[in-house]
Amino acid sequence: MNSMKSKRGSALITAIILSAIMLLVLAALLTTALSEYRSSMRSYFDTAAFNLAEAGVDRAAAFIVQKGYDSATSVEPTGTPTEAGVWYKKTDGATVVYYRGYFASVDLDKNRKGTCSVIVKPGVVNGSTTTYSVYTLGTVRGGEGGSGLVSQRAINVELESSATSGGGRGAGVAAKTTLDFGSGANENYFDADRNARLLVASYDSQKNDGRGDIHVDRKTGKVTGLNFGDDAVVGLKAVNGTAHLYSALIYGTVAVGGAAGTLSVESNPKKGCSPTEWRSQNPYVCSVVDLNAAQNYYTPQDGVQTINPYMGYNLDRQGTGGLGDNVAYNYQFDDDLFALTGFTTDKDGKTVFDTTGYKEENARNATGQPLPAQNANVSKTVLGPEKYDPEKGARTYTKLENVSGLGEILVKGDAVLFLSGTANLTNGDGIMLSFADSTSKLTIVAQDMGQLNIRFKNGDNNISNGDNLDPTNNKSGVGYSPDRLVITSSGSTQVKLDIGNGQNAAAIVRVPNGSIEVVCQDNNTSNQFRGQLIADRIGLSGSTYLDILYDINLSKKGSTKTGITLGGWRQILPSAFNAQL
């Protein structure tokens, strides 16, 4: 009996020891598993926080591209945003210290929440805000009520925006030494009593039947349309030149080759306002840059804050002359922007248009008879070979002297028209273009003449008679691309373009040693000049209703989107993010 009891006791002790060992092993396994689980969750939280921080970089880029600073609130939000997010700007006087994005938390399931915090600090280069230091912080919390595991990751990047989008050959209006924009007028499109507007924007000639489409709301300044963009540049190359902006709406960028003193923005002396009054206190100013900003606050001299229908965020409220990041100072224009295209130097050292590969042809009238080389004045002019084969094409040039009227011009192939002596193409309805096919184009060369006056009856291929060899490319309402009509000169020719009576024009006008004047006195209809104006001196009257639209295809860019480039990237401590606040 004692022996059996002894065996039973030994078995019990063995079982207890084995159980203890198993419990220790199980405890170790549980501890290891729990540690691995916590490590896995920590890794998950860290990755999620890092992804949220990177998402903040995308939000900052979108904020810059979409010009969110226009609508940033100066009142810091309270509570937690529940929708897309709010941007707040912290200021020190008139200077923006930073923009901060407040975004709704992200549900990561299982009581896990993620938040993304973004700070955008603008920098200034050559007087223009184009660089931004971006700080982002991603935070992930786990557990009921936000308790439990917490992970944070922070990133700092340097972003640069293409605030001078459309530069170089992207310039819609560019002068070498003198630019008077909207000069000699005190018109204001936002004054309901007036029908005048000088507007600059960009468009795509490959869309909307080749026609630009832009509308500006008089009450809010909001811009809408089917074919428009802000890739247009109004520029002045000379470092010591002078650019005056008067009554004009510029949806794009103003660029000058010199410092801030190169550019003068004039107040609009309407409604009793003093001509010398700062524009920030002038509710009727219309020298503005950027139509995205509407209903901005301004403070008149009496100190009462009022909502102005449209001022533009870049109009300096302090009256110090700042114009914001839609103006680029010390801008370097492409050298070839003002270069002569298609010209060469002859044996006498004279700059002439190069006709190598071109055949000389007489111009013909409506009945096919050759026009006299001198004193032409007809209702229809045919340029190109008498027998034209669209499959083979043709390169021809024609010389005319002392022209007073050409009427409808039918262009067959690649045609060059040399004009000398006097040329006043404003008689009757002016000139009206028609192209024989989709590849035909016309270059008008002003040769040895002081002034060339042109009135456009049409800027669309809307001739529908039998002279069109390719009617599908000349149907009513379809505009031709501007590079199909080039008006140029190597001399100091004064080119005057007369657009009106509900008509449009499309052309590249390039007289780098001469001047360009554009007038349009049709106060009831917005007319369009589509293309590019390049000259030594440019003057545009403000008493007009004219849209100057730069074709983005001229620079081969094919896009009007603001570009963002990444200048630097680094991961930082969360404390470095908080130090920016």
PyMOL commands that set and color helices and strands:
alter all, ss='L'
color gray80, all
select helices_A, chain A and resi 2-65+68-70+144-146+168-170+208-210+260-262+279-281+324-326+335-338+471-473+482-484+552-555+574-578
alter helices_A, ss='H'
color red, helices_A
select strands_A, chain A and resi 86-92+95-102+106-107+113-125+128-141+150-161+171-183+197-203+213-216+223-227+232-236+242-245+248-250+252-256+263-265+287-289+297-298+306-307+327-328+343-345+351-353+359-360+380-383+395-403+408-411+414-425+432-435+441-446+451-456+485-488+494-499+505-519+527-541+545-551+564-572
alter strands_A, ss='S'
color yellow, strands_A
deselect
rebuild
show_as cartoon
